[in-house]
Amino acid sequence: MTMSGWSGDGTPEDEPFDLIVRSRRVVFPGGERPAAVAVRAGRIAAVLAYDDPAAAGEHTGHADLGDVCLLPGLVDTHVHVNEPGRTEWEGFATATRAAAAGGVTTIVDMPLNSLPPTVDPEALAVKRAAARGRCAVDVGFWGGAVPGSVHELLPLHEAGVYGFKCFLSPSGVEEFPPLDAAGLAEAMREIASFDGLLIVHAEDPVLLTDPVGPTYPEFLASRPGEAERRAVERVIAGARETGARVHILHVSSADCLEPLEAARRDGVRITAETCPHYLTLTAEQVRGPEFKCCPPIRDAGNRERLWEGLAAGVLSCVVSDHSPSTPDLKVPDFAAAWGGISSLQVGLPAIWTEARERGHTLADVTRWMASGPARLAGLAAKGAIAAGNDADLCAFDDTATFTVEAGRLRHRNPVTPYHGRTLTGVVRATWLRGRPVTDATPPFGELI
């Protein structure tokens, strides 16, 4: 079939495509089917039949994946890049290489653990300058809401952040303090006035205690699930009162599911996410401080309830909360070790390994890890294979297996709780706006 006419970018539609990627298993929101994805000028120009003659013409690039799946590039809206200021922990060059190697084509960077934290437009400009020219994938930015910063929220919104992160309990770094009840209400009212988004680390500090010893059970006991639920209930109450749009970060406790589901039924503008480590790891498996994070990894029964909440749509996103540090901060004492999981590159195979055992499909996984996070951040051209979207693509061999070796991952420091685990699913190739991203290609990701 010959295409004619003009494309949306003013290009004659009978001109050759820049790239054709064919697969017998292209993953769309409704499921898999054979197709050929045609790319022009960085966008998906058309989705053709797998054997469409138009897909067999002369093109700058052509790939036939056969039975290897073609997924939309993943969107990870919860990444701590830490640059500038703590670049020895991570950085834009290394984090985005890890993302691309894991099939992630867009990340949104968190406002803390960098110095300065992104709590005003000036700090955002510093971070953008640090990122410019170093990113292997597209990168956006969250702003921060901290005590005394309410007057900076609208200027940050106008400067292009996707929303505002706050803590209700200590963040772990003194330059990003938590909001108290009055500060939370003030931030919600201000953000609601311009229909922004508040994203919340929800743990009630009143219910958190210092661990009574160095072991993981003692650390876990210091951060009970009730602390999460109590904080979530407080956020729900604030959202009801102000009409603000809110999102609960990294839900680890299944005790949060009931109030979240009830709030959604009542029309409260609230969404929630969880992370690969809460869905794939359990407290019973914890070996060392590389497993420490806040909120913590809980027991196997809790993990199964989180999967149920994900299947029911109470949890709409699965994102990494990639929060690395230098190895020396992961001391054997769980009370003193830095809390953060490094998993940006292995999130897709980690989730697929567990999801397939529970009867979920790759369409489910891309809903949780691509379209859901894209919708959260308002990235309309990301997260799905559809004409007009950015040509962000991932070739995923869903039956191949590999064993994680921390030292071979692209993030800066060789620490991850997935070291030594055998996972199912291998990313064979990643395209960003129709261009392949490899170790040999210079960084061409955009700041979005």
N, C-alpha and C positions, 0 to 999 in steps of 0.2 A: 504494500500500500504506500503510495507516495503522499507525503505531507505537503500541504500548500498553505498559503496565507502568511500571517505575521504572528510572531510570538509577542508576549507581553512586554519584552524589553526592546521591541522594535526591530528584532532580527527576522529576516525572512525565514519562515519555518521549513523551507526546502533546503536550506543550507545545512551542511553536515553538523552533526552534534559534536561536541568536544569529547564526550565520553559515553560509552554504552557499557553498563554492567548488567549481565544476564545471570539469572539463577532460576533453578526449578523450584526454589523455596524462598521467595521474597516474602518478608514478614510485614503484613499490613495490619492496621488496627483490628480488622475482622478475621484475621488468620493468614495462613500461608497459601501462595499460589505461584505458579511459574510466571515470570515477567521479565521484561527488559527495561531497565531504568535509564532514560536518556537525559543527558546533562548538557546544558548550554549556558555559558557565562555564569557558572557557579550555582545555578539553580536546576532543579529537576524540571526539564522542559516537557517531558511526557513520560507516561508509564505505558509501555507497549506490551503486546503479547510476546512471550518468550521467543517464538519463531517468526515474529513479524519481519518481513523483508527489510523494513527501514532499519532494523537493528543489525543488518548484515552489511551495511554500506561502508564507505571509507570514513574513518573517524580518527581523531587524534589519539584516542585511547579506547581500548576495548578489552573487556574481561568477561569470560564465561566461567562462572563459579561452579557450574554443574549442580551437584546436590549440597554444596556448602551454602549455608543460609546467608541471605542479605538482609541486614537489619538497618534501621535508622541509626545514625550516630547517637550514642547515649548522651544525656544531659545530667550533669552532676552539680546540683545547686548547693552542696555543702562541702566545701574544700577549704582547708586552712593552708594557704601557700606560704605565709609567714614572712614574705619579703615586701619591703625592706625591714631591716632591724634584727631579724632572726633567720637570715638566709642560710645560716649553717644548719638550721633545722630542716628547711625545704626552700624552694625558690621557684620562680615562674618557669625557668628553663627545664628543671628536672620534673616538677609536678606535671607540666603539660606534656612532656614526653611520656611519662607514666600513663597519663590519661589516654593519649593516642594509642599507646600499645595495648590498652584495655578496651578499645572501642568507644571511648568517650571523646566526643568532638566539641563539647561546650562545658565549661565549668563556671561556677559563680563563686568568687572568693569571699571568705568570711572577713569581717572587719577587725578581728583581734588576732593576737600573737605576732602581728607586724608592729613595727614602731616607725611612725606614730600609728595608733589605731585609726580606722577610717570613721571618725566621728564629726568631721566637718569637711567642707569642699577643699580646703587646702591640703588636708591629709589625703583625700581622694586623688588630688593632682599628683602628690608625691608617689602614691602607689601606682598610678597609671604610668608615670615616668619610669618607675622601676620595671614595669611589665613590658613596656613598649619594645618591640623587636625581639623579644625572648620567648614568645608563646607559640607552641606547636599546635594549639587548638584555640578556638575562640574563648575569650575570657570576659565575664562581667563581674560586677562588684556589688556586694551588700554594704550598706552603711551601718553604723552602730548607734544605739540609743543608750546613753549612760546618764547618770545624775548630772543635771545642769546643762544638758545638750539639747533641750527641746527646741530652742530657737534655731538650731542648725538642721533640723529635720527637713523642713521645706526646701532650704537651699541645697541640701544633699539630694533630695528627690529631683529637683530641677537640674542638678548636675549629672543625673543619670543612674543613680543607684537603683537597684531593683526592689529595695525594701530595707528594713531596719532590724538588726538583731539586738536583743536584750537578754540579760540573765536575771533570774530571780534569786539566784544563789551565787556565791563567789565564783568568778570565772577561772581562777587559777593564775591570773596575771593582774597586778595591782593597777595597771593603767586602764583597765576595762572593768570598773566596778558594777555591781548589780543595781537594779532599780528596786526601791521599796514600794509599798502599796501605793503611796501618793504619786511616786514617779512613774509607775506603770500606768496609772489612770491618766496622768497628764500626757504621757507619750501617746496613749491610745486616742485621746481626744484630738490631739494635734494631727496624728496620722490619718484619722478618720476625716478630718477637714479637707484633705486633698486626695482621699481615697487611695492611700498608700497601703503598704503591707507591713505588719509587724511579725517577726519570726522570733520565737521564744524558747530559750533553754529553761525548761519548766521543772525545777525542783524546789520544794519549800525548805528554806534554810533552817526553819525551826525544827524540822524533823531530821536534819542531817547532824551527825555526830562525828567526832574524831575516832578513827579506828582504835580499838583497844590493844591491837597487836599488829605484827607485820604480815600476817597471812591473808590469802584471798577471802576466806569466809569472814574474817573480821572486817575487811574492807567492805565486802558486800553488805554486811549487817549495818554498816554505818550509813548506807544510802538506800533505805527501804523503798519498795514500790509505792508505799503510801505517800512518800514525799513527792513523787511525781504526780500522783493522782490529785493530791491537795493543790499543787501548783496549777495543774491543768484546770481544775474547777475554778480557781481564782481568775485565770485568763478567760475562761468561758463567761464568767460573771461580768468581767470588764467589757468583753465584746458585746454581750447583751445590752449593756448600759450605753455604750458609746457608738455601736454600729460599726466599729472598726473591723477590718479584715485581718485575721490572725492565723498563724500557722505554728503548730507545735513541732519543734525539732526533735530528732533522734529519740522517739518513744522506745524505751527499753522495757517498761512494765506494762503487762497486759491489763493491769488494773485501770489503766487510762482509757481503755476501749469503751467501756459502758458510758461514762460521761461524754466522751467525744461523739458517740453514736446518738445519744439523746440530744445533744446540742445541734447536731446536723439535722435531725428530724424537726427540731424547733425553728430551723431557719437561721441559726447563728452562723456567721460567716467564718467558719473555722475549718482548717484542714490539718493533716498531720502526716508525718513521715516516720519511717524507721530505717535501719541501716543493715548492711550485710552481716555485720558481726552479731547483731541481736537475732538474726534469722538463721544463722549457720553455726554459731558457737554456743556453748553452754557453760555455766559455772563449773559443772563437773569436769569439763575438759581443760580448764585453765591450768597452765603449767608455769608461767612466769609473768613478769611485769609487762611484756609485750602485749598481754591481753587486757591490761588495765585501761579503762575509759570511764567517763562520767557522763550520763548515768551508766551503771555497770552492766556487764553481761550477767544474765540471771539464769535460773534453772531450766531444765529441758521442758517441763510442763508449761512454763511461761512462754518459751519459744514457740511451742505449738499453738498457743492462743494468739500470739502475734501473727502467725501464718493465717489463722482464721480471720483475724481483723483485716489483714491485707486482702484476702479473698473476698471479704464482704464489702470492701471499699471504704472502711473506716480509716484505714491508712492508705494514702493515695500515691505515695512516693517511696522509693528505696534509693537512698543516696549514701555516699561513703562516710561522711564526717571524717575524711582523711585529715588526721591531726598528728603529724610526725614530730619527732624531736631527735636530738643527737643521742646516740646509744648510752652515753654516760648518765643521762637523766632517767633511764629505765633501770633504776637500782632494784635489787632483789626485794626490798621492803615495800609491800604494796601500799603502806600508809604514806611513804615518801616519794614513790616513783611518779614520774610524769604520767598523766592520764591522757592517752590518745592512741587511736588505732591507725596504722598505715595499711591502706587497702585499695587505693585508687585504681591500680592496674588490674586487680584480681576480682573486683566486685561482680562483674558479669559472670564469669565461670563459677564463682562461689555461690551466687544466687541460683544459677541454672542447675548446678549440681543438686541442690536441695529442692528446687521447684519441680524438677522433672520427677523426683521421687514421690511428690505429692499430687501428681496428675496435672500440674500447670503446664501451659504452653509457652512458646517463645513470644506469642502475641501478648500474653499476660506479662511476661518479663519486660517487654518493651513498653508496655503501658506504665509499669511501675518505674522504669529506669530511663525512659526517654520522653514519652508524651506527657506523663504526669508532672515531672519536674519542669518541663518546658512550659506547661500550662501555669504552674505555680508562679514562675518568674515572668510570665507574659511574653515568652519567646515564640511568637506565632509561626515563625518560619522554621522552627526546629522540632525535632522529636518524632517525626512521622515521614514515611515515604509517600509523598503526594506531589502532584504537579504544582509548581510554584514555590515549594519549600526549598531551603538550602540543600544542596546535594551533599549532605553529611551522611556517610554510609559506613557500614561495618560488615566485613565478611567474617562469619562466625561458623566454625566447624563444631557443630553441637554434639558430635559423638566422640571426638578426639579427647584424650586425657593427657594431663601433664602433672608433674609434681612441682610445687612452688619452691623455688630457691630464692631466699631473700636477697642474696648478693647479686642476682641477675635481674632484679626488678629495677625500673628506671627511676624510682623516687630516690632522694638524695642519700638516705641512710638505710643500711640493710637490716631493718627491724620490721617484723610483721608477725602477727599470730598465725598467719597461714603458712609459714615456713614448714616444709615437710608434708603438707597436706596434698593429696592427690585430688584434683578437680577435673570435672568434665566440661569441655568447651574451650576451644582455642581461637583467639582472634587472629585471622590470617592476613587481613588488610584493613586499613582505615583510610577513608577519603574525607577531606574537609573541603566543602564547596567544590567538589568534583576533582580535587587534586589529591594524589596519594600522599600520605604522611608516613615517612620512614625515618630511620636513624640518619639517612644520608641527606634528607631534604632540609634546607634551612627553615627556620621557623617563619611561618606566614599566617599564624592565627591573628585574628583581629580583636581589638578591645571593643566590646559591644555594650 
